Amino acid sequence: MKKIIIAISALAVLLMSSCTKEFVTVKHNSSEPQSEYYINESRMFEGLVAAYDPLKWYDYFYQYTDFQMMADIMADDIYCGGSNDGDQPSLVKIHYYTSTPTEIVDVPWTVSYSGINRCCHVLENVDNVPGMAEATKTLYKAEATVLKAFYYTILWKFWGNVPYYDTNLEAPYTTPQLSADEVYENIVTKLEEAIAMDVLPMKQTPENYGRITKAMAYMLYAEVVMYQKDSGRYPQALSYMKEIISSGQYSLVADYAGIWAETGEWGNESIWEINYISEGGVRDWGAPIATGGNVYSTLIGIPGGVSGQFDDGWGFSPVAAKAYEMYEEGDTRRDGGIYNHLAVAGEYGNGINGGRWQSTGYFLLKYMARTNGNHGFKAANTMNYGNNKRIYRFAETLLNAAELAALTGGNGSEYLAQVRAIRNCSDTDTSIDGIIEERHKEFVGEGKRYWDLVRTGKAASVLTKANRQFDGSQPVDWTENKKYWPIPQSECDKDPNIVQNNY
C-alpha cells in the first residue's frame, strides 16, 4: 500500500521533516516571522505536515521511547529485554516501576510538546492565510486540534499532571500545571470541538493516508473517556463507535498475520497508522528525526535473525510464555502476532541465536525486523524499517462498542462475537471481564494492555512481582502511586512551580 507523507526541511518554527516517497523540500528562514511565512495555502500545508512529524520521533530520539513499547513493558505480556539489565537503564526502571526524576524516560515529554507547539502554530496562523477557502481552514483546524489532543494524551497517560497550553508560550515559556482531571477535560472538550466542525472524512483516500479522520477522532475520544471512566460521556462514545461500524468503510481482516505485513498497511481494518518508509530512508543515529523508517523493528528483533525471514535484532521486548499460551489452539492471533522461535530453534538461550536478558524464545511478530523490510534505505539499515505503527484498528472499535454497551446497560455481545468469530476464538464470556480478556488477546504488543489494567482497577492485582518477574529481580509491585511517572527533574528545574508527582 502506497504511503504518502510530505517531507519538509525547515528551521525553528517548522523544524525538521516528515517522510514520503514524493519529496517536497522548502526552506524556511528561522528569523522570518510566522505571519510573514504563512503567506499562502501551500506554506500553511507545510505547517500542518510539520505538526504530524513528531509522531515518528517517539520510537527513537536519543532514547528508545516508543510509546507502545513503554506501555507494554509495564504490563504483564512483555518483558524489557536487551543485552542485560544495564543496557537501557531508563527502560528497566519503568519496567520495574522504580523510575526517579533523574532516572526517567523523558523524550516523550519533549516530543509531545514539540508536536503541541507545531499544532498551535497551525491554529494560530491558519485564519490569517490569504486566499485559503474557509472550508480548508476549518479542515486544518480540525486536524491540528485532534492531533494536539493526541500529543496531550501521551503526556496525560504517562505523567497525568502536566503543564497545559492552547496558545504557544512566550518568554519565560512557562504555563500552569494542571491536574490530570483538568488535562483530561481539556483533551476531551477539544476533541468535541473538532468533531463538531464536521469536516473530517470518515476515511482518508490513499494519497492522504496518515492524516486525521473522523474515525480516528472518535477512537481517541473513546480511549480517553474510557480511561478516565467518564460515565457521563459513555453514551456519546458508544454512539461514535456505532457510527464507525455503520459507515461500512472499515471491516475485520481474516488474515491476522497479514495485518502486520507491508502489504497489510492501511488495510480494511486500519483506522489510523503512523507512517514510516524504508525507500530512500536517511534516518541515522546522528539524525534521528530525518526522513525514513523506524528503529523499533530492530530493537525487538531476534538476535542473530532467521535466514530469509528476519534480520538481526537486539532482543528487547521479549514476549512472555504465558502470553503465547493464553490462546486456545487455532486462535489466529497467537501465531499471527507472536513468533514462536522455540519451535524453530529449540531451547532458547545458551548461545542459540544470541539469547539476551529475559529471553523467552517468543518475539513480537507484529513489528519484528523482517528480511528486506528496510528495502531501499540510504542511511542506517537498523533505523529504516518501513513498518507503520498501527494505532487504531476496527477490531478495537468493535471491542469498545461491546464494552461501552455493557457499561451503559446494553448488550454488546454482537460486536464481541464478530471479533471472536474471525479470530477463531470459541470463548463465550460476554461480561466486562470477558471483554477485557478479549482485548488482552487482540492487542498483545500494541500498547493497550497496561492502560486497560489501570483503568479497570486490575493493575494492583495483576502487576505484582509474583506475576511479572522473569528472574526474581523485580523489586516492587505496582501500586496506585505508580500510575504516573515522576516528572523529569530537568523540567522541574526550568519551572519551580511544577509540583512533582507522588511516585
C-alpha positions in Angstrom: 0.0 0.0 0.0 1.5 3.4 -1.0 2.2 5.7 1.8 2.2 9.4 1.3 3.7 11.9 3.7 5.3 15.1 2.5 8.9 15.9 3.6 9.6 19.4 4.6 13.0 20.7 5.6 12.6 23.8 7.8 14.3 25.6 10.7 13.0 26.9 14.0 9.2 27.1 13.6 8.8 24.1 11.2 12.0 22.4 12.3 12.8 19.1 10.6 11.0 16.7 8.3 8.2 14.3 7.6 8.6 11.4 5.2 7.4 10.3 1.9 8.1 8.7 -1.5 7.4 12.1 -3.1 9.7 14.7 -1.6 9.0 18.4 -1.5 11.7 20.5 0.1 11.0 24.0 1.3 13.4 26.1 3.3 12.3 28.5 6.0 14.4 31.4 7.3 14.2 31.0 11.1 14.3 34.8 11.5 11.2 35.2 9.4 8.1 36.0 11.5 5.3 33.4 11.2 2.9 36.0 10.0 5.2 36.6 7.0 5.9 33.0 6.4 2.4 31.6 6.2 1.5 33.7 3.1 -0.4 31.1 1.2 -2.1 27.7 1.4 1.0 25.8 0.3 3.0 27.1 3.2 0.2 26.5 5.6 0.0 22.9 4.5 3.7 22.6 5.2 3.0 23.8 8.7 0.3 21.2 9.1 2.6 18.4 7.8 5.2 19.6 10.3 2.7 19.1 13.1 2.4 15.4 12.2 6.1 14.9 12.1 6.9 14.3 15.8 4.7 11.2 15.7 7.6 9.4 14.1 10.1 10.6 16.7 8.7 8.6 19.7 10.5 5.4 18.8 13.9 7.0 18.9 15.2 10.5 19.7 18.4 9.6 21.5 16.3 7.3 23.8 14.3 4.2 22.9 10.8 5.6 23.7 8.2 4.0 21.5 5.0 4.7 23.5 3.6 1.3 22.7 6.7 -0.5 23.9 6.9 1.5 27.1 3.3 0.7 28.0 3.9 -3.0 27.1 7.0 -3.4 29.3 4.9 -2.0 32.3 2.3 -4.7 31.8 2.4 -8.5 32.1 2.8 -9.8 28.5 6.2 -8.4 27.6 9.5 -8.1 29.4 12.1 -5.4 28.9 14.9 -7.5 27.5 18.1 -6.3 25.8 21.6 -7.4 26.3 21.4 -7.1 30.2 19.6 -5.1 32.9 22.1 -2.3 32.4 21.5 -2.0 28.6 18.9 0.7 28.8 18.5 1.7 32.5 15.6 4.1 31.9 13.6 1.3 30.3 14.4 -1.2 33.0 13.3 1.4 35.6 9.9 1.9 34.0 9.6 -1.9 33.6 10.2 -2.3 37.4 8.3 0.8 38.5 11.4 2.3 40.1 11.9 5.5 38.0 13.0 8.7 39.7 13.0 12.3 38.5 16.6 12.0 37.4 16.4 8.4 36.0 13.3 8.5 33.8 12.4 8.2 30.2 11.9 11.9 29.3 12.0 12.1 25.5 8.2 11.5 25.2 7.8 14.7 27.2 9.9 16.7 24.7 8.5 15.1 21.6 4.9 15.6 22.7 5.4 19.2 23.5 7.1 19.7 20.2 4.0 18.3 18.5 1.8 20.5 20.6 3.9 23.6 19.7 3.5 22.8 16.0 -0.2 22.2 16.2 -0.6 25.6 17.9 1.3 27.2 15.1 -1.3 25.9 12.7 -4.2 27.0 14.9 -2.8 30.5 15.5 -2.0 31.2 11.8 -4.4 29.4 9.6 -7.2 32.0 9.8 -4.9 34.8 8.5 -3.7 33.0 5.4 -4.9 34.9 2.4 -6.6 33.0 -0.4 -7.5 29.9 1.5 -11.0 28.6 1.3 -12.8 28.7 4.6 -13.6 25.0 4.4 -9.9 24.2 4.0 -9.1 26.4 7.0 -11.7 24.6 9.1 -10.3 21.2 8.0 -6.8 22.2 9.0 -8.0 23.4 12.4 -9.9 20.2 13.0 -6.8 18.1 12.1 -4.5 20.2 14.3 -6.9 20.2 17.2 -7.3 16.4 17.2 -3.5 15.9 16.7 -2.8 18.2 19.6 -5.2 16.2 21.7 -3.3 13.0 20.8 0.0 14.5 21.9 -1.6 15.7 25.2 -3.0 12.2 25.7 0.5 10.7 25.7 1.6 13.2 28.3 -1.6 12.7 30.3 -1.4 8.9 30.4 2.2 8.8 31.4 2.5 11.8 33.7 -1.0 12.9 34.5 -0.4 16.3 36.0 1.3 18.3 33.3 1.7 21.9 32.0 -1.1 22.7 29.6 -1.5 25.4 27.0 -3.5 26.0 23.8 -1.6 29.1 22.6 2.2 29.0 22.2 4.1 30.4 25.0 6.4 33.4 25.2 9.3 34.0 27.5 9.8 32.7 30.1 7.9 29.8 28.4 6.0 28.5 31.4 2.4 27.7 31.9 0.2 26.5 34.8 0.5 22.8 35.6 -3.0 21.2 35.6 -4.2 18.2 37.5 -4.8 15.0 35.5 -8.5 15.6 35.7 -8.2 19.1 34.3 -5.9 17.9 31.5 -8.4 15.2 30.6 -11.2 17.8 30.4 -9.2 20.0 28.1 -8.4 17.0 25.9 -12.0 15.8 25.6 -13.5 19.2 25.1 -11.1 20.0 22.3 -11.9 16.7 20.7 -15.6 17.6 20.9 -14.9 21.0 19.3 -13.0 19.4 16.4 -15.7 16.7 15.9 -18.4 19.4 15.9 -16.6 21.2 13.0 -17.9 18.2 10.9 -15.3 18.5 8.2 -13.2 15.4 8.8 -13.7 12.4 6.5 -14.7 9.1 8.0 -11.8 7.5 6.0 -9.0 9.1 4.0 -8.2 8.5 0.4 -4.9 6.6 -0.3 -3.0 9.8 -1.1 -3.8 11.1 2.4 -3.3 8.0 4.5 -1.9 9.1 7.8 -4.0 12.3 8.2 -6.6 12.6 10.8 -10.1 11.2 10.1 -13.4 11.4 11.9 -13.0 7.7 12.8 -9.5 8.4 14.3 -11.0 11.3 16.3 -13.8 9.0 17.5 -11.4 6.4 18.6 -9.2 8.8 20.5 -12.4 10.2 22.2 -13.5 6.7 23.3 -9.9 5.9 24.5 -9.7 9.0 26.8 -13.3 8.7 28.0 -12.9 5.1 28.9 -9.5 5.6 30.6 -11.0 8.5 32.6 -14.0 6.3 33.4 -16.2 9.3 32.5 -19.5 7.5 32.6 -21.4 10.7 31.6 -19.7 10.5 28.2 -20.0 6.8 27.6 -23.3 7.1 25.6 -21.6 9.6 23.2 -18.5 7.4 22.9 -20.7 4.4 22.1 -22.6 6.4 19.5 -19.3 7.3 17.8 -18.3 3.6 17.7 -21.7 2.7 16.2 -21.2 5.4 13.6 -17.8 4.0 12.5 -19.4 0.5 12.3 -22.4 1.6 10.4 -20.3 3.6 7.9 -19.3 0.3 6.3 -15.9 1.8 5.5 -13.9 -0.5 7.8 -14.1 -4.2 8.3 -12.2 -7.0 10.1 -9.4 -8.8 8.2 -9.4 -12.6 8.3 -5.6 -12.9 7.8 -4.4 -11.6 11.2 -0.8 -12.2 10.4 -1.3 -10.2 7.2 -2.3 -7.1 9.1 1.4 -6.6 10.1 3.0 -7.2 6.7 3.9 -4.3 4.4 1.0 -5.3 2.2 -1.3 -5.1 5.2 -0.7 -1.4 5.8 -3.8 0.7 5.6 -5.9 -2.4 5.0 -9.6 -2.6 5.6 -9.1 -3.0 9.4 -6.8 0.0 9.7 -8.3 3.2 11.2 -5.1 5.1 11.9 -1.4 4.4 11.5 1.8 6.3 11.9 3.6 6.1 8.6 7.2 5.1 8.2 9.1 4.4 4.9 12.3 2.5 4.0 12.7 3.6 0.4 15.2 6.5 0.4 15.3 6.5 4.2 18.1 8.6 5.5 17.3 8.3 9.2 20.6 7.8 11.0 21.9 7.6 14.6 23.1 11.2 14.3 19.9 12.3 12.5 17.1 10.5 14.4 14.3 12.8 13.1 15.4 12.7 9.5 13.2 11.1 6.8 12.9 7.4 7.0 11.8 4.3 8.8 11.7 3.0 12.4 14.3 1.5 14.8 11.7 -0.3 16.8 11.8 -3.3 14.5 15.5 -3.7 15.1 15.0 -3.2 18.8 12.6 -6.1 19.3 14.1 -8.5 16.7 15.7 -11.9 17.1 19.4 -11.7 18.0 21.1 -13.4 15.0 17.9 -13.3 13.0 16.4 -16.2 11.0 17.8 -16.6 7.5 15.5 -15.5 4.8 12.8 -14.4 7.3 14.0 -12.0 10.0 17.0 -9.7 10.2 19.3 -9.5 13.2 17.7 -7.7 16.2 18.5 -6.7 19.7 16.2 -8.8 21.8 14.2 -6.1 23.6 10.5 -6.7 24.5 10.5 -10.5 24.5 7.0 -11.9 24.8 6.2 -13.8 28.0 5.5 -17.5 27.5 2.2 -17.2 29.3 1.0 -14.6 26.7 1.6 -17.1 23.9 0.0 -19.9 26.0 -3.2 -17.9 26.8 -4.6 -18.6 23.3 -6.6 -21.7 22.5 -5.3 -23.8 19.7 -6.4 -22.4 16.4 -6.8 -18.8 17.5 -5.2 -16.9 14.7 -3.8 -14.2 17.0 -1.3 -16.5 18.6 0.9 -17.3 15.7 -0.3 -14.4 13.7 1.1 -11.9 16.3 3.8 -13.8 18.2 6.7 -15.6 16.7 7.5 -18.9 18.5 11.2 -19.2 18.0 11.3 -22.2 20.3 9.5 -24.2 17.7 12.4 -23.4 15.3 15.5 -23.3 17.4 14.5 -25.5 20.4 15.6 -24.4 23.9 16.2 -20.6 23.6 19.3 -19.1 25.1 22.6 -20.9 25.8 24.1 -19.3 22.7 21.2 -20.2 20.3 20.8 -17.0 18.2 22.4 -15.0 21.0 19.9 -15.3 23.8 19.6 -12.0 25.7 18.4 -10.8 29.1 14.9 -12.1 29.9 14.9 -14.1 26.7 11.8 -16.3 26.3 12.1 -17.5 22.7 8.9 -15.7 21.9 9.0 -12.5 19.8 6.5 -9.8 18.8 5.9 -10.8 15.1 3.8 -7.7 14.6 6.7 -5.3 14.3 9.8 -7.5 14.0 12.6 -6.7 11.6 11.6 -8.7 8.5 14.2 -9.5 5.9 14.0 -6.7 3.2 11.7 -4.7 5.5 14.2 -1.9 5.1 14.4 -2.1 1.3 15.8 1.0 -0.4 17.3 2.5 2.8 20.2 5.0 2.3 21.5 5.6 5.8 21.4 3.3 8.9 19.9 -0.1 7.9 18.8 -0.6 11.6 16.8 2.7 11.6 14.9 2.5 8.4 12.4 -0.4 8.6 9.2 0.7 6.9 6.7 -0.9 9.4 3.9 1.5 10.1 2.7 1.8 13.7 -0.9 0.6 13.9 -2.6 2.8 16.4 -6.3 2.1 16.0 -7.9 -0.9 14.3 -11.5 -1.7 13.6 -11.3 -4.7 16.0 -10.8 -2.1 18.8 -13.9 -0.2 17.5 -16.0 -3.4 18.0 -14.5 -4.2 21.4 -15.0 -0.6 22.5 -18.6 -0.8 21.4 -19.1 -4.1 23.3 -17.6 -2.7 26.5 -19.5 0.7 26.2 -22.7 -1.1 25.5 -22.2 -3.3 28.6 -21.3 -0.2 30.7 -24.4 1.6 29.7 -26.8 -1.3 30.5 -27.0 -2.7 27.0 -25.8 -5.8 25.3 -22.7 -5.6 23.1 -22.3 -9.3 22.5 -22.8 -9.0 18.8 -19.7 -6.8 18.5 -17.7 -9.2 20.6 -18.8 -12.2 18.6 -17.6 -10.7 15.4 -14.1 -10.4 16.7 -14.1 -13.9 18.2 -15.5 -15.5 15.0 -12.9 -14.1 12.7 -10.1 -14.9 15.0 -11.3 -18.5 15.5 -11.9 -18.0 19.3 -14.6 -20.0 21.0 -14.8 -18.0 24.2 -18.4 -17.1 25.1 -17.9 -14.9 28.2 -19.7 -11.6 27.5 -19.1 -9.9 30.9 -16.8 -6.9 31.2 -14.1 -9.2 32.3 -14.6 -11.3 29.2 -14.4 -8.2 27.0 -11.2 -7.1 28.7 -9.7 -10.5 28.2 -10.6 -10.4 24.6 -8.7 -7.1 24.3 -5.8 -8.8 26.0 -5.7 -11.4 23.3 -6.3 -9.0 20.4 -3.7 -6.3 21.3 -0.6 -8.1 22.5 2.3 -5.7 21.8 0.1 -2.8 20.7 0.5 -0.8 23.9 -3.1 -1.4 25.1 -2.8 -3.9 27.9 -1.2 -1.7 30.6 -3.8 1.0 30.2 -6.6 -1.5 30.3 -5.3 -2.9 33.6 -5.0 0.6 35.1 -8.4 1.8 34.0 -10.3 -1.3 35.1 -8.7 -1.4 38.5 -6.9 -4.7 37.8 -3.3 -3.3 37.8 -2.6 -3.8 41.5 -3.6 -7.5 41.5 -2.1 -8.4 38.1 1.2 -6.3 38.0 2.8 -8.0 41.0 6.3 -9.3 41.4 5.0 -12.9 41.5 3.0 -12.5 38.3 5.5 -10.4 36.3 9.1 -11.3 37.4 11.2 -13.2 35.0 14.2 -14.0 37.2 13.3 -12.9 40.7 14.8 -9.5 40.3 11.7 -7.3 40.2 11.9 -5.3 43.4 8.3 -3.9 43.8 4.7 -4.5 43.0 2.6 -1.9 41.0 0.7 0.4 43.4 -1.6 3.3 42.7 1.1 5.8 43.1 2.9 4.2 40.2 0.1 5.3 37.8 2.1 8.4 36.9 5.8 8.7 36.2 7.9 11.2 38.1 8.2 14.4 36.2 11.7 14.8 34.7 13.9 16.8 37.1 15.1 18.9 34.2 11.6 20.2 33.7 11.1 21.0 37.4 14.4 22.9 37.3 13.2 25.0 34.5 9.9 25.9 36.3 10.0 25.8 40.1 6.2 26.0 40.2 5.9 22.4 38.8 4.7 20.1 41.6 6.4 16.7 41.4 4.2 13.6 41.1 3.9 11.3 44.1 5.9 8.3 42.9 
